[in-house]
Amino acid sequence: MDPATPPDAAPAPFPRRAAAWTGALALAVAALDQASKAAAAAHLGDGASVPILPGLLDLRLAFNDGAAWSMLAGRRLLLCAVSAAMLALLAANLRQLVATRLTRAATGLLAGGILGNLADRLRTGLVVDFIDVHRGAWSFPTFNLADSAICVGVGLLLLSSLPCFRTRPSSSSPRS
């Protein structure tokens, strides 16, 4: 405890507005992900490719029953449990995760991406992927907006851990 803080000082109130903003971002990301997957499923035939940037970016419908790069393929219950555990972990640490704009954005993107892919797994057992990045013989695994949100969210959380992005505790908050 900070010696300048009286022992009977009340803890800082829960940052409801920041948490609400983070939750709204998560729901928006999940909704956009689900809408984009529905559009891809409605307009792309399985395996058909629509060039967006020829030789670099195509839309191609694919289904994945695993995680990234088809890891843990066929382990639907495990993947659903891991997703639920990650959402619970984010919720349990929400006070810290909404402390700055950067961590709010990271948490919203991460939670929204997890929700988007979890919805697919719960509904059909398969995650809809449709973004295909490639160059010549090289091809990145097909992915979706939820995957992108998760990657960007993790990247922002890592960035927020760098000393130049950390905020100093205020004089009224306890120090670790």
FENWO-V230223 format. One record per run of one state. SS is the DSSP state (H for helix, E for strand, L for the rest). FROM is the first residue (numbers start at 1). LEN is the number of residues. If there is no record, write none. Layout:
BEGIN
SS:FROM:LEN ; SS:FROM:LEN
END
This chain:
BEGIN
L:1:15 ; H:16:28 ; L:44:2 ; E:46:1 ; L:47:2 ; E:49:5 ; L:54:3 ; E:57:8 ; L:65:3 ; H:68:3 ; L:71:5 ; H:76:17 ; L:93:1 ; H:94:4 ; L:98:3 ; H:101:23 ; L:124:3 ; E:127:9 ; L:136:2 ; E:138:2 ; L:140:3 ; E:143:1 ; L:144:1 ; H:145:16 ; L:161:2 ; H:163:3 ; L:166:11
END
